Amino acid sequence: MLVDDHAFFRRGLASVLEEEPDIDVVGECGGGEEAVGRAAALAPDVVLMDVWMPRGNGIEACAAIRQSLPRAKITMLTMSDEEDDLFQALKAGADGYLLKEISVDELPDAVRAIADGQSFINASMATKLIGEFTQLAKRDAAAARPAAPQLTARETEVLRLVARCLNNREIADELFISENTVKNHIRNILEKLQLHSRTEAAVYAVREKVVEVE
């Protein structure tokens, strides 16, 4: 489902995605308030949604859709590169945050990956995110924390690559294992660490110094 107040941009997205045999655009709307009702009626697998729209912003809509459709994959597709918008979107339950500078050729693969459970964050925004959580990690460094759950050596390797924003295919190639094996490792990591998404796992990796960020 596509949510954007610019009908011309929305139609362009739809025309690109509708050329793909395995992707169906089930609905479109131009505001966050409408998106909540449309999502409840259509139950889309993936929602691509702008942040700022005249008729209800995307962050509030994301939180509402997350409540009614917890399995839907919601990714913000926006012009806003403001850190606060990124953090608020993730807090509202967004699975990813893409800037509208994404190329037409990249979009279908991004949608497939999002549907497959991967989190997508634009590279420049990911840098801001990691930088912010690095500062949080430094501020929390002196605080006492319980012993970290024990990950296997392979799970730790996978977690390091997740924190570097590699997707499942790239992790599989890096470690010479199958994508299904990568998915199993990530599922085990999230379960052991009691986390809900790859983004949370990346933040955990930075905070616990599983990866070093300068």
Wavefront OBJ file of the C-alpha trace (Angstrom):
o trace
v 0.000 0.000 0.000
v 1.292 3.456 -0.960
v 0.642 6.511 1.218
v 1.763 9.923 -0.071
v -0.031 13.232 -0.496
v 1.568 13.856 -3.908
v -0.608 11.904 -6.335
v 1.891 12.209 -9.189
v 4.708 10.723 -7.096
v 2.386 8.019 -5.779
v 1.327 7.049 -9.308
v 4.965 6.883 -10.358
v 5.738 4.474 -7.527
v 2.734 2.359 -8.408
v 3.668 2.162 -12.093
v 7.180 0.993 -11.235
v 6.002 -1.643 -8.761
v 3.136 -2.894 -10.909
v 5.640 -3.922 -13.582
v 6.962 -6.556 -11.179
v 5.106 -9.889 -11.443
v 5.471 -10.675 -7.739
v 4.390 -7.268 -6.377
v 0.780 -6.066 -6.219
v -0.140 -2.497 -5.284
v -3.329 -3.160 -3.343
v -4.165 0.438 -2.526
v -3.140 4.084 -2.442
v -4.123 7.063 -0.319
v -2.980 10.602 0.332
v -2.925 11.009 4.110
v -2.187 9.300 7.400
v -5.743 9.310 8.710
v -7.035 7.629 5.557
v -4.103 5.190 5.607
v -5.145 3.734 8.974
v -8.600 2.786 7.694
v -7.342 1.599 4.313
v -4.703 -0.596 5.938
v -7.293 -2.199 8.211
v -9.463 -2.975 5.178
v -6.713 -4.129 2.813
v -4.255 -5.800 5.250
v -1.188 -5.054 3.086
v 2.073 -6.918 3.648
v 4.105 -3.739 3.089
v 3.232 -0.076 3.596
v 5.382 2.646 2.000
v 4.418 5.923 3.659
v 5.534 9.552 3.663
v 6.250 11.237 7.002
v 4.657 14.659 6.582
v 1.262 14.900 4.909
v -1.580 17.429 5.288
v -4.218 14.912 6.359
v -2.483 13.095 9.211
v 1.252 12.528 9.501
v 2.868 9.215 8.695
v 4.453 8.663 12.098
v 1.107 8.739 13.902
v -0.383 6.547 11.174
v 2.527 4.115 11.529
v 1.827 3.687 15.257
v -1.883 3.117 14.615
v -1.295 0.627 11.795
v 1.255 -1.201 13.923
v -1.429 -1.703 16.570
v -4.035 -3.070 14.164
v -1.668 -4.963 11.830
v 1.389 -6.041 13.846
v 2.704 -8.211 10.983
v 2.636 -5.441 8.369
v 6.040 -4.100 7.318
v 5.959 -0.311 7.485
v 8.701 1.742 5.857
v 8.789 5.519 5.705
v 9.572 6.871 2.214
v 10.204 10.567 2.633
v 12.171 13.685 1.774
v 12.832 14.360 5.468
v 16.389 13.704 6.585
v 15.750 15.100 10.059
v 17.113 12.924 12.845
v 14.036 13.498 15.003
v 11.740 12.212 12.253
v 13.902 9.092 11.947
v 13.884 8.418 15.692
v 10.164 9.102 16.052
v 9.382 6.797 13.113
v 11.388 3.944 14.617
v 9.783 4.586 18.000
v 6.368 4.359 16.322
v 7.269 0.915 14.993
v 8.579 1.603 11.485
v 10.669 -1.203 10.011
v 12.698 1.143 7.834
v 13.336 4.707 6.722
v 14.114 5.521 3.091
v 14.715 8.875 1.475
v 12.973 9.559 -1.812
v 16.361 9.721 -3.495
v 16.216 5.911 -3.809
v 16.564 4.939 -7.457
v 13.733 3.410 -9.466
v 15.861 0.310 -10.083
v 16.407 -0.241 -6.350
v 12.802 0.154 -5.267
v 11.358 -3.275 -6.226
v 14.216 -5.139 -4.527
v 13.799 -2.920 -1.471
v 10.095 -3.816 -1.294
v 10.907 -7.534 -1.590
v 13.486 -7.305 1.172
v 11.115 -5.342 3.411
v 8.414 -7.970 2.857
v 10.987 -10.615 3.798
v 11.520 -8.970 7.172
v 14.641 -6.960 6.500
v 14.964 -3.425 7.857
v 15.962 -0.715 5.416
v 17.440 2.621 6.453
v 18.969 5.057 3.988
v 22.767 5.057 4.371
v 23.037 8.698 5.461
v 20.244 8.224 8.001
v 21.824 5.017 9.283
v 24.991 6.996 9.980
v 22.980 9.473 12.056
v 21.232 6.631 13.863
v 24.458 4.840 14.731
v 26.023 8.125 15.825
v 23.144 8.866 18.173
v 23.162 5.425 19.736
v 26.935 5.540 20.074
v 26.513 8.620 22.238
v 23.841 6.837 24.250
v 26.193 3.892 24.675
v 28.933 6.159 25.977
v 26.553 7.800 28.457
v 25.398 4.393 29.671
v 28.883 2.868 29.820
v 29.212 3.420 33.554
v 25.811 1.948 34.379
v 25.712 -1.575 35.749
v 24.113 -4.030 33.351
v 23.197 -7.684 33.816
v 25.259 -10.302 32.050
v 24.583 -10.344 28.339
v 22.855 -13.400 26.877
v 25.320 -15.844 25.404
v 25.421 -15.853 21.617
v 27.323 -18.483 19.690
v 30.416 -17.422 17.738
v 28.456 -17.623 14.481
v 25.540 -15.615 15.895
v 28.005 -12.951 17.007
v 29.463 -12.818 13.488
v 25.965 -12.424 12.036
v 25.116 -9.702 14.578
v 28.240 -7.742 13.631
v 27.205 -7.832 9.967
v 23.629 -6.822 10.804
v 25.058 -3.800 12.625
v 26.980 -2.931 9.450
v 23.577 -2.748 7.649
v 24.233 -5.800 5.435
v 21.138 -7.578 4.144
v 20.602 -11.339 4.376
v 22.105 -12.077 0.976
v 25.231 -10.016 1.730
v 25.637 -11.728 5.113
v 25.263 -15.130 3.472
v 27.934 -14.275 0.895
v 30.257 -12.897 3.570
v 30.011 -16.022 5.747
v 29.601 -18.574 2.925
v 26.268 -19.823 4.265
v 22.721 -19.875 2.848
v 20.192 -17.060 3.261
v 17.907 -19.452 5.166
v 20.721 -20.115 7.632
v 21.175 -16.364 8.055
v 17.438 -15.981 8.753
v 17.623 -18.746 11.377
v 20.597 -17.080 13.069
v 18.842 -13.699 13.143
v 15.698 -15.268 14.574
v 17.788 -16.920 17.319
v 19.632 -13.665 18.023
v 16.403 -11.702 18.413
v 14.927 -14.403 20.637
v 18.008 -14.623 22.879
v 18.341 -10.847 23.200
v 14.563 -10.337 23.547
v 14.563 -7.849 20.667
v 11.953 -7.255 17.973
v 13.813 -6.101 14.865
v 17.142 -5.948 13.054
v 17.330 -2.252 13.904
v 17.126 -3.017 17.623
v 19.781 -5.713 17.148
v 22.097 -3.205 15.439
v 21.614 -0.757 18.300
v 22.320 -3.544 20.810
v 25.513 -4.462 18.958
v 26.790 -0.889 19.169
v 25.758 -0.415 22.794
v 27.346 -3.676 23.916
v 30.447 -3.035 21.763
v 29.914 -6.151 19.650
v 30.998 -3.805 16.860
v 33.291 -0.821 17.197
v 32.005 2.535 15.950
v 34.410 5.433 15.827
l 1 2 3 4 5 6 7 8 9 10 11 12 13 14 15 16 17 18 19 20 21 22 23 24 25 26 27 28 29 30 31 32 33 34 35 36 37 38 39 40 41 42 43 44 45 46 47 48 49 50 51 52 53 54 55 56 57 58 59 60 61 62 63 64 65 66 67 68 69 70 71 72 73 74 75 76 77 78 79 80 81 82 83 84 85 86 87 88 89 90 91 92 93 94 95 96 97 98 99 100 101 102 103 104 105 106 107 108 109 110 111 112 113 114 115 116 117 118 119 120 121 122 123 124 125 126 127 128 129 130 131 132 133 134 135 136 137 138 139 140 141 142 143 144 145 146 147 148 149 150 151 152 153 154 155 156 157 158 159 160 161 162 163 164 165 166 167 168 169 170 171 172 173 174 175 176 177 178 179 180 181 182 183 184 185 186 187 188 189 190 191 192 193 194 195 196 197 198 199 200 201 202 203 204 205 206 207 208 209 210 211 212 213 214
